[in-house]
Amino acid sequence: MKKICNFRKAFSLVELVFVITVLGIVASMSADTIAQVFKNTIPQKATSVAAFKSELALEQISNRLSYALPWSVVFKNTNNTGIIQLGDADENDQTDRVVEWIGTDGDSFEATGTPGWSGYCDVQNSTRTLCPTPGSSLDNIGTVVTNLGGAGLSDAIVLFKTDNCAPGGIRYSPDTMGMNSQAYDNKCAFAMTGSTGTSLAMPNTPKVTADMYGVAWSAYALVPMNERDINQDGTNDVFDLELRYGYQPWRGENFNTAGIGRQVIATNVSVFKAAQNPVSKNDIRIKICIKQPIGGGTTDFISVCKEKAVIR
C-alpha cells in the first residue's frame, strides 16, 4: 500500500527577514507617533490647568466685586498708602498693587425670609435721628454677621448711596465716614448701633441721606504676596494673590491688621490688573495671568491669561 504525504510550503528565510524588517519599521513609526502625541499632551495639560486656575480665581473675585460699592473700589500699596481711584489708574501699569473695596452685606440681605435690610429708607417720613426702612428686620443683621465671624451689629454700618458726601469721592476712612468722634457734617455713613426692627437709628448731627442705602460690615482686599522667581532668571516673576476680609476701615483697621480673614485664591500669578469705568463706576474689568510648569521641569512654564468684566 502506497502512503501519501501532504507537504505544506513554509516561509523561506528571506521571507522571514523581510517580515521582521517591515514589522520593525512599523514599530519604530508607531513609537515616534506615540512619543509625539505624548510630547504634545504635556503642554496641553499645563495650558488646561492654568486656564482652570485663572477661571476659578476670576469667578471668586467677580463674585465678591459684584457686591462692591462703586465709589469704594480703589488701588493701594501693600503698606496701605497711596489711594488711587480705580477709574483714574493706569491699567497698563503692571506694578503689583492692592485692590480694595467695601462690599454690601449680601448675606444678611438674603439669609432670612424677611431681609435683614431692604435697602430702602423712607426719607419723607424720617426724622433727624430715625429713618423707617420698610421690609427690613435689622436685628437679623447682627446674627448673620456674628455667624460669619464678625462682632455683630457693632461691626456694621449703613451707607447711603449718594455722591454728595465727603470730598474727593474716597469715603471710607474713619474721618471721612464719620466713625471718629469728629462731626458728621457731609457724611453718608454711620454705625448701626441702636438700629432695630424697621428703624435705622442715625446720629443727631448734620448728615447726607438718600432713599437707597446698603449695609456693610467688611472691607475686602486683593493683596499680592510671596513674590518669587520660579524660572530662575534672577527676577521675581510670580506671586500669590490673597483675599483679605473681615476688617473695618471705619474703625481704623486695614488689610494688614492682625487676625483678619485671609484666603489664597491663586498661586503663580504673573499679572493682575483691574480697570473701572471712570464715569459710571458700575463696571470693573479684571485680568489675571497664571504660570503653570510644563512637565517635571523647573524652568519651563506656560502662561495663560483670562479677563472678565463685572457689571454691578
C-alpha positions in Angstrom: 0.0 0.0 0.0 1.4 3.4 -1.0 1.5 6.1 1.7 0.6 9.6 0.5 2.2 12.6 2.4 0.9 16.2 2.0 3.7 18.8 2.4 2.9 22.5 3.2 5.2 25.2 1.9 6.9 27.1 4.8 8.3 30.6 4.9 11.8 30.9 3.5 14.5 32.6 5.4 14.3 35.6 3.1 10.6 36.0 3.7 11.1 35.8 7.4 13.8 38.5 7.3 11.5 40.7 5.1 8.6 40.4 7.5 10.7 41.1 10.5 12.2 44.2 8.8 8.7 45.5 7.9 7.4 45.0 11.4 10.5 46.8 12.8 9.8 49.8 10.5 6.1 49.9 11.5 7.0 49.6 15.2 9.5 52.5 15.0 6.9 54.7 13.2 4.3 53.9 15.9 6.8 54.6 18.7 7.6 58.0 17.1 3.9 58.8 16.8 3.1 57.8 20.4 6.1 59.9 21.6 4.9 62.9 19.6 1.4 62.6 20.9 2.7 62.4 24.5 5.0 65.3 23.9 2.1 67.5 22.7 -0.1 66.4 25.6 2.2 67.7 28.3 1.9 71.4 27.3 -1.8 71.0 26.6 -2.4 69.7 30.1 -0.4 72.6 31.6 -2.5 75.0 29.5 -5.7 73.4 30.7 -4.6 73.6 34.3 -3.5 77.2 34.1 -6.8 78.1 32.3 -8.9 76.4 35.0 -7.0 78.2 37.8 -7.4 81.5 36.1 -11.1 81.0 35.6 -11.6 79.9 39.2 -9.8 82.9 40.5 -11.8 85.3 38.3 -15.0 83.7 39.4 -14.2 84.2 43.1 -13.1 87.8 42.5 -16.1 88.7 40.4 -18.5 87.2 43.0 -17.0 89.5 45.7 -16.8 92.5 43.4 -20.4 92.2 42.4 -21.3 93.5 45.9 -18.8 96.3 45.9 -20.0 99.9 46.4 -18.9 101.7 43.2 -17.2 104.6 44.9 -15.3 102.4 47.4 -13.1 100.5 44.9 -9.5 101.8 45.0 -5.9 100.8 44.4 -3.5 100.9 47.3 0.1 100.0 48.0 0.8 96.9 50.1 1.6 99.2 53.1 -1.9 100.6 52.9 -1.0 104.0 51.4 -1.2 105.7 48.0 -5.0 105.5 47.5 -5.9 105.8 43.8 -9.4 105.7 42.4 -9.6 102.7 40.2 -11.0 104.6 37.3 -8.0 107.0 37.4 -5.4 104.3 37.5 -3.2 103.3 34.5 -4.5 99.9 33.6 -1.2 99.2 31.6 0.8 99.6 34.8 1.6 96.0 35.9 3.1 97.1 39.2 1.7 94.8 41.9 -0.9 96.8 43.8 -3.7 96.1 46.2 -7.3 96.4 45.0 -9.6 97.2 48.0 -13.4 97.8 48.3 -16.3 97.8 50.7 -18.9 95.2 49.9 -22.5 95.4 50.9 -23.6 92.5 53.1 -25.5 90.3 50.7 -25.6 87.5 53.3 -27.8 89.4 55.7 -29.9 90.6 52.8 -30.7 87.1 51.6 -30.2 84.8 54.6 -33.7 85.1 56.1 -37.3 85.2 54.8 -37.5 88.8 55.8 -34.3 90.6 54.7 -32.1 92.0 57.3 -32.2 95.2 55.4 -34.4 96.2 52.5 -32.2 98.9 51.0 -35.0 101.5 51.1 -35.1 104.4 53.5 -38.3 106.4 53.8 -36.7 109.8 53.9 -40.0 111.6 53.5 -41.2 110.2 56.9 -37.8 110.3 58.6 -36.6 112.4 61.5 -33.1 113.7 62.3 -32.3 110.5 64.2 -34.7 107.9 62.8 -35.4 106.6 59.3 -38.1 104.0 58.6 -36.9 101.1 56.4 -40.0 99.1 55.5 -39.5 95.4 54.7 -36.4 95.1 57.0 -35.6 93.1 60.1 -32.5 94.9 61.2 -32.0 92.6 64.3 -31.1 89.8 61.9 -28.1 91.6 60.6 -26.2 91.2 63.9 -27.0 87.5 64.0 -25.7 86.9 60.4 -22.6 89.0 61.0 -21.8 87.0 64.1 -22.3 83.7 62.3 -19.8 84.9 59.7 -17.1 85.7 62.2 -17.9 89.4 62.9 -18.7 91.2 66.1 -22.4 91.5 65.4 -24.2 94.8 64.7 -21.4 96.8 66.2 -19.3 96.0 63.1 -22.0 97.0 60.7 -22.5 100.4 59.1 -25.2 102.0 56.9 -24.0 103.6 53.7 -26.4 105.9 51.8 -25.9 105.5 48.1 -25.2 109.1 47.1 -22.2 111.0 45.7 -23.0 114.1 47.8 -20.8 113.2 50.8 -17.2 113.7 51.6 -14.7 115.3 49.2 -12.8 113.5 46.5 -15.1 110.5 46.2 -12.9 108.4 48.5 -15.1 108.0 51.6 -14.2 105.1 53.8 -11.6 106.2 56.3 -12.7 106.8 59.9 -12.6 110.5 59.3 -14.4 110.8 56.0 -17.1 108.3 57.1 -17.7 110.0 60.5 -16.7 107.0 62.5 -14.5 109.0 64.7 -15.6 111.5 67.4 -15.5 114.3 64.8 -18.6 116.0 63.4 -20.7 114.1 60.9 -21.1 117.0 58.5 -21.4 115.8 54.9 -21.1 112.2 56.0 -23.2 109.5 54.3 -22.3 106.6 56.6 -22.8 105.8 60.2 -22.6 102.9 62.7 -25.7 100.7 63.0 -25.6 100.6 66.8 -29.1 101.3 68.1 -30.9 100.3 64.9 -33.6 97.7 65.4 -36.7 96.3 63.8 -37.5 98.5 60.8 -35.9 101.7 62.1 -32.5 103.0 61.2 -31.0 104.9 64.2 -28.9 107.9 63.0 -26.6 110.3 64.9 -28.1 113.6 65.9 -25.7 115.6 63.7 -25.7 117.0 60.1 -25.5 114.3 57.5 -26.4 113.3 54.0 -29.2 110.8 53.5 -30.8 109.2 50.5 -33.7 106.9 49.8 -31.4 104.0 48.9 -28.8 102.5 51.2 -26.6 99.5 51.8 -25.3 97.7 54.9 -21.7 96.6 55.1 -19.6 95.0 57.8 -16.4 94.2 56.0 -13.9 95.6 53.5 -12.1 93.3 51.1 -8.7 93.5 49.5 -6.8 91.5 46.9 -3.1 91.6 48.0 -0.1 90.2 46.1 2.0 88.1 48.4 5.1 85.9 48.4 6.8 87.3 45.3 9.3 84.9 43.9 11.4 83.8 40.9 10.2 80.5 39.5 12.0 80.4 36.2 15.4 81.1 37.8 16.3 84.2 35.8 17.1 86.3 38.8 13.9 88.4 38.7 10.7 87.8 40.7 8.1 87.0 38.1 5.1 85.5 40.1 3.2 86.0 43.3 0.3 84.6 45.2 -3.0 86.5 45.2 -4.6 86.7 48.7 -8.1 87.8 49.6 -8.4 89.6 52.9 -11.7 90.3 54.6 -13.4 90.8 57.9 -11.9 94.2 58.8 -13.5 97.6 59.2 -11.6 100.7 57.9 -14.2 102.9 59.6 -12.9 101.5 62.9 -9.2 102.2 62.0 -8.4 98.7 60.7 -6.9 97.8 57.4 -6.0 94.8 55.3 -2.7 94.3 57.2 -4.4 94.2 60.6 -3.6 91.0 62.5 -6.3 88.4 62.9 -8.4 89.3 59.9 -9.6 86.7 57.4 -7.1 85.6 54.7 -7.5 83.2 51.8 -5.1 82.5 48.9 -7.2 82.4 45.8 -4.5 82.0 43.1 -0.8 80.9 43.1 1.9 81.6 40.5 0.2 84.8 39.3 2.3 86.8 36.9 -0.2 89.6 36.0 -3.1 91.0 37.9 -4.8 94.2 36.7 -8.1 96.0 37.3 -9.8 98.9 35.5 -13.0 100.7 36.2 -15.3 102.9 34.1 -14.2 106.4 35.3 -17.7 107.8 34.6 -20.3 105.3 35.8 -18.0 103.3 38.1 -20.5 100.4 37.6 -18.3 98.0 35.7 -14.9 96.7 36.6 -12.6 94.7 34.2 -10.2 92.2 35.8 -7.3 90.5 34.1 -5.2 87.7 35.7 -2.4 85.6 34.2 -1.1 82.4 35.8 2.1 80.4 35.1 2.0 76.6 35.1 5.0 74.4 35.0 5.3 72.1 31.9 6.0 68.5 32.9 8.5 68.0 35.7 10.9 70.8 34.6 11.6 73.7 37.0 12.3 76.3 34.3 9.7 75.6 31.6 6.4 77.3 32.2 3.3 78.2 30.1 1.3 81.3 30.9 -2.5 81.7 30.4 -4.4 85.0 30.8 -8.1 85.5 31.4 -10.2 88.6 31.6 -13.7 89.2 33.0 -16.0 92.2 33.3 -18.0 92.7 36.5 -21.2 94.6 35.9 -23.0 95.9 39.0 
